[in-house]
Amino acid sequence: MDFTSQDIAVIDQALRIAMRSQTSESKVHPFYEVLSKLQAKADMAMSRPYAHASSIPDGVRYDYDDSSDLL
């Protein structure tokens, strides 16, 4: 499943809110583990080259962003 940077930010914020609402360390730990994994995956995704657009062997990149609904 691919997440956008906005998706990751929302999930990050939700996990942090959930962690703050817990009173015991044992209940915070699962949220912290998921947050750590999320941050690691986000860091890896940011360090990868742009992979959303497909590349055709002729050297031209085609981005399938359908913005026709904005007209």
N, C-alpha and C positions, 0 to 999 in steps of 0.2 A: 504494500500500500504506500503510495507516495503522498507526502504531506507538503503543503506549501509552508513558507516561512511564517505566514500568518497563523496557520494551523498549529505549528510548533509553539508559537508565542502564546496562543490561547491555552494549549495543553499545559505548557510550563506554568502559566499563571494559575490555572486550576489546581495543579499539583501543589504549588506553593501555598495557596489558600487552604487546601485540605490539610497540609502539614501544620499550618498555624492553628487550625481548629482542633487538633488532637492534643490531648493532655498527657499521654504517656509515650515514652520513647519507643516502646514496642509497636505502637500503632503508627508512629511516624516513619519507622524504618521502611515499610513497603513503598510508601510514597517517595521516599528518598531514593530508593533503588531504581524505581521507574524514571524519576527525574534525571538521575545520573545516566541511565541508558539513553534517554531522549536527548540529552545534551551531547553525548558522545556521537550518536547518529547524526545529529544536526551539524556538529563540527566536521564529521566526515563528508556530509553532503555539501557543505560550504567549500571544502577543499577540492572537490571533484570539479572537472571541467563542466561547463554548461551542457546538460544532456537532454533538455526538453525538446529542442528542435532536432528534426532528423536531418542527417547529412546525406546527400546524394553524391555518387562518385564524380560527378562533373564539377564538384567544388562549390556548388550553390547550396546554401542552407535554406530549408523551407520550414517556417514556423507556422504550425497549424492553429494559430490564434484566430478564432472566428470573431471578429469585431464588427461584422455586418449588422448586428442588432443595434449598434450605436448610431447608425445613419438615420 
